[in-house]
């Protein structure tokens, strides 16, 4: 099992920044990739950014490209999401996830991000 704990959410004005963290513990060996997802009220959960754990290759949703940066600290077993130039439409619960093949996907409990206009 992999346990994931997010932190860093909160309330920020449009144009501001927040940094989310996701600390992984448990059976961390063999994690293939990690990512950030978000779910706004009344909408489906969507992928925001992802990172391959071994080599750091990243990918982003078009809506956040150039504003968000995903990174990881292998020594700390922690993934980050630096969110800049935040917009009201970024308001959502943000979840981190880890993928281990073939075991499956693991999810954190989520952290609320609210961007006021």
N, C-alpha and C positions, 0 to 999 in steps of 0.2 A: 504494500500500500504506500501511496505517496500522499502526504498531507501538505496542503497549500494554504498559506495565510496572507491575504492582501492587507495593505495599509496605505495611507496617504491620501485617501479621498477627502472631499470637503466641499465647501462653498467658495466660489471664486467669481470675480467679475469677468465679463467678456474681455478678451484680450490678455487675460492673466495666464499663469502657469501653475501646474501641479505636477508632482512626481509620485507615481504609484510604485509600490514595492510588492513583490510576491516572494515570500520565503518558503522554500521547499524543504521537507524533512521526511524521514522514513526511508523507504526503498528507492533512493534517488538514483542509484547506479542503473544505467541503461535508459535514462530519459533521452528520447530522440529529439523532441522539440517542445517548446513552450510557447504560449501565446496569450494575448489579451483579447477578450471579447467584451461586448457591452450590450445591454438591453435597456431600451427606453420604455416608458409606460405605453402599453398598447402595441408594442412592436416586437418583432422577433429578435432573438439574440443574433448578433452579427460579429464577425471577426474584425478586429481592429489592426492587429499586428502579430507577427510570429517570428520566432528565431530558432534556428537549428542549434541545439545545445553544444554540439561538438565543434562547429566551425564558425558560429556566429552569423551565418548568413541570415538576412532579415527580409521580411515582406510586409507590405502595408496595404490597407484598404485605400482606395483612391481618395476617400473623404478626409483622410488624415495625413496623406503624404505631404512632406515638407513642413508639417507642424508637430508631429509626434515622433519620438525616437525610442525604439525598444533596444534594450541591452541586457547583458547578464554578467554576473560576477560568479564565476565557477567556484572560487574558493569559499564564497559565502552561500552558495546554493540559492542565489537570489536573482530574480529577474526584475527589471525596472521598466517603467513607461514614463518618459518625460513628455509632458503634454504642454505645448506652447500655443499661443494665439488661440486660446480656447473660445468656443462659440456656444451660444445657448443650445444649439442642436447637438452638442457633445454631452449634454446632460443625460446621464444613464447610470445604471449600476454596472460597474466594471468587474469582470471576473478574470482570474488567471486560470490557465489550464496547462496540463502537462500530458504529453503523449508518450507512452511506452509501448513498443511493438514486441510481442503481440498482446500484452496485458490489457491495454486499452487507455482510456482517457480519465484524468483526474481533474477535479474542479475545486476552486476555492469557494468561500462563502459569499464573496462579492463585497465591493466597497462603493458607496454612493459618491458620485461626482455631480455637482450642481453648478451650472454656469448661469449667472444672472446677467440680464441685458442692461 
